[in-house]
Amino acid sequence: MDDMDDLIPVSEAANRAGVSRNTMHLAAKNASIKSRNVGGFLLVYASDIERWKREVYKPNKVRRSSAKGKEE
């Protein structure tokens, strides 16, 4: 398989992984999933999605703080 044949857009990778586009984009930017920039577009290696889900992705690890920046 040609390397380029395995590359898919972040939005498609997110859909396949069952996560948000933002989660997949951050994973690619942080290099926790194999990706590369091609012509200014961030693309993810489809063959690495299952490994990423199994070994890296922890859905309950990140929590947003609702009190961030709020003072009463």
C-alpha positions as CSV (number, residue, x, y, z in Angstrom):
1,M,0.0,0.0,0.0
2,D,1.3,3.4,-0.9
3,D,1.8,5.7,2.1
4,M,-0.6,8.3,0.7
5,D,-3.4,5.7,0.2
6,D,-3.5,5.3,4.0
7,L,-4.0,9.0,4.8
8,I,-7.4,10.4,5.6
9,P,-8.7,13.8,6.7
10,V,-8.9,14.4,10.5
11,S,-12.7,14.6,10.3
12,E,-12.9,11.1,8.7
13,A,-10.4,9.7,11.2
14,A,-12.5,11.1,14.1
15,N,-15.6,9.6,12.6
16,R,-14.0,6.2,12.3
17,A,-12.6,6.4,15.9
18,G,-15.9,7.6,17.3
19,V,-14.4,10.8,18.8
20,S,-14.8,14.5,18.1
21,R,-12.9,16.2,15.3
22,N,-11.1,18.3,18.0
23,T,-10.0,15.2,19.9
24,M,-8.5,13.7,16.8
25,H,-6.9,17.0,15.7
26,L,-5.2,17.3,19.1
27,A,-4.0,13.6,18.9
28,A,-2.4,14.3,15.6
29,K,-0.9,17.6,16.7
30,N,0.5,15.9,19.8
31,A,1.8,13.0,17.7
32,S,-0.1,10.4,19.7
33,I,-1.5,9.2,16.4
34,K,0.5,9.0,13.2
35,S,-0.2,11.9,10.9
36,R,1.4,14.3,8.4
37,N,0.8,17.6,6.7
38,V,0.1,17.4,3.0
39,G,-0.4,20.6,1.1
40,G,-1.4,22.4,4.3
41,F,-3.9,19.7,5.4
42,L,-3.4,17.6,8.4
43,L,-4.0,13.9,7.5
44,V,-4.1,10.9,9.7
45,Y,-2.9,7.4,8.9
46,A,-6.1,5.3,8.9
47,S,-4.1,2.2,9.8
48,D,-3.1,3.8,13.2
49,I,-6.6,4.5,14.4
50,E,-7.2,1.2,16.2
51,R,-3.8,1.3,17.9
52,W,-4.4,4.8,19.0
53,K,-7.8,3.9,20.5
54,R,-6.5,0.8,22.2
55,E,-3.2,2.2,23.5
56,V,-3.5,5.9,23.8
57,Y,-7.1,7.2,23.9
58,K,-8.5,7.6,27.4
59,P,-12.0,9.1,27.1
60,N,-12.4,9.9,30.8
61,K,-8.9,11.4,31.3
62,V,-9.6,15.0,30.1
63,R,-12.1,17.0,32.0
64,R,-13.0,20.6,31.4
65,S,-13.3,22.9,34.4
66,S,-16.6,24.7,34.4
67,A,-15.2,27.1,37.1
68,K,-12.3,28.2,35.0
69,G,-11.8,32.0,35.2
70,K,-15.0,32.5,37.3
71,E,-14.9,34.5,40.5
72,E,-17.9,35.1,42.7
